[in-house]
Amino acid sequence: MSSEIQRGEVWTLRDGCDVLIVSLSGLDEAYGAVLAIVLHPADRYPATTISVVITAPVNCTAIAGNIQQLAVASRFKGATRRGDVGPAVMPASTRPCAPSSTSETVRPGACRQAPGSRQL
């Protein structure tokens, strides 16, 4: 399973949580885990300097501070690969380091953690 998970892909886990893989290549094979950003429904949180709107393969918001370490064997069994994320699906105004119109604090996501996974 781990050789199928690549950086820049969006996966929907069995619990319905969407995640964006941000691991360096080989981390999953070496440690049995990947680093992922939990994705939130679009327009749920305000635009900030640490959030990026993604329009495909799912319409969502990624918040850089919401990184989790997910065990490949338990979290990705039965998961669905949704596709790759590239610059073309991130509007220029929401790419990282874009000016922010608000300083509102963003609440961390509520994606459930499976046994064996740790939040960083």
Secondary structure, 3 states (H helix, E strand, C coil): CHHHCCCCEEEECCCCCEEEECCCCCHHHHHCEEEEEEEEECCCCCCCCCEEEECCCCCEEEEEEEEEEEEHHHHCCCCEEEEECCHHHCCHHHCCCCCCCCCCCCCCCCCCCCCCCEEC
